[in-house]
Amino acid sequence: MHFGFSYVGLFFLLMLFIPNFIWAKNKPENYDIYSKNENKILLILERAGKIAVSCLALVFKDFNPQGVNIRLLWLGGAFALMVLYEIFWARYFRSEKTMKDFYRSLLGIPVAGATLPVAAVLLIAVYGKNPFLFAAGIVLGTGHVGIHLAHRKEIEKTDG
């Protein structure tokens, strides 16, 4: 592992955060009601994972391509997942912006808005041979995906 700026990490974080900033002004109706019921342990894991992933993605230059080799498939897979993540957001922003719209699966991927970027982080970590980013991705995924699966379960319960 080598310290240095990762433009791949920056690009990834931009793909992650720009839709989230837009979402902040386009939250589904009643989202705040669901967020009040979030498991506090999952919330701590999610926040710790977000901070760790955001920092680690930027400070290791190993995430930048180092020539053409078979390992680029990991990076390509991560990018493909982030493209799907952008498609998820485009679909949501064109919808009526209900909780059901927010938690619809995409291509069979449950809670795609949470699952896709976490999976992309894990692939970038494998590409960069970085166990720290991988561990941070696991922490993030446990909290973030866990919270959103709980929200989806609540929605299904209330909708019957």
N, C-alpha and C positions, 0 to 999 in steps of 0.2 A: 504494500500500500504506500502511496506517495501523496504527500500533501501538495496542494496546489489548487488553483481555481478550476472548477468543472463547468464548462459552458453547457454540457449535456444536462447537468443538474439544474442549472439556471433555466434552461428551456423547459425541462420537465416541470419545475416549480411554477413557471408561468402558465403552462398548460393546465396545471392543477388549480392555481389560485385565481386566475382571471374569471373563470365561470363562477367560482365561489363568491367573488366580490359582486358579480351581477346577481347571483342567487340571493344575496343578503337583502336586496330590494325586491325580490320576487319569491319570497318564501311561500310555501303552500299554506292555505288557510288552516288555522288551528295548529300549526307546527309548534308554537310556543307551549301549547297544552301538553303535547307529547314530550317535548324536551324537558319539562319540569319533572317527569317521571323517570329520567335516565338513571341507570345504575351508577352510583358514585365511583365505584372501583373501575368500571369500564370507562367512565369519563376521565379519570386520572390517567389511565393507560393511553387513551386516545390523545390527550393533550401532551403527555410526555413523548409519545411516539411522533406526533406532529412536529414538535420542537426538534427532536433528535433527527428525524428524517430531513427536515428543512436545512439544518446545519450541516449534516454529514453529506448530503447530496451536493453541496457547494464546495467543500473543502478537500476533496480527493480528486486529483486529476486522472485517476485510473478509470473514471467513468467516461472520459473522452476517448473517441476511437484512436487506437494505436496502430493503424494499418489494417489491411484487409486480412481477415482470418475467420475461421469457423465460429469463433466466439461472438462475432458480430450478430449472429442469429439471436443471442440473448438480448442484445440491445434492440435489434429489430422487433423482437417480440414485445419488449417493453413499449416501444414506440407504437406498435399496432394496438396494444391495450389502451394507450393514451388517446389514440385516434377514436377508438370505440367510446372512451370516456367523453370526448368532445361530442360525439354523436348522441350519447345519452343526454347531455346538457341541451343540445339543439332540440331534441325531441321534447324535453321537459319545458323549455322556454316557449315552444310553440303550442303547448298543451294548455288546459284550463288551470294548471298549477294547483292541483289538488294533492292531498297526501298520497292517494292512489297513483297519481301520475309520477310523483317523486320516487315511489318505491316499486314501480313496475320493473320487471326484469328486462334485460336487453339480450337478445339471442340466447335466452335460457340462463343467463347469468343473474343470480339473485342479487338484490340491492346493488345494482351495477355501479351506482354513484359512489359507493363505498368500496366495493370489491375490486373494481378495475384498477384504480390508482395504487391500491395496496399490492396487488399482484405485479404491477409494473415496477414498483419499488423493489420487490423481491428479485425480479429479473435483472434490474440494473445492478443490484448488489452482487448477484451471481456473475454478471458480466465483468464488473470491476473487482471481483474476488475480494469483496469487502464484508467480513462477518459483522462489523459494527452496524452497517446500513441494513444488513439482513435482519439482525436482532431488533433494530429500531422498527423495521417494517413489520415484524411479528408483533411487537408491542402495539404499534399503531393499528394493525389489522385486528388484533384481539379487541381493542377498545372500540374502534370506529365501526367495523363490521358488526360487532356484537350489539352496539347501540342501535344501529339501523335495522338489524334483524328483529330486535325487540320492538321497535316502532312498527315495523311491518306486521308483526304478530298482533299488536294492539289494534291496528287498522283492520286486519282480518276479523278480529273478535268483534269490533263494533259494527262492521258491515255485514256480519253474519256469514 
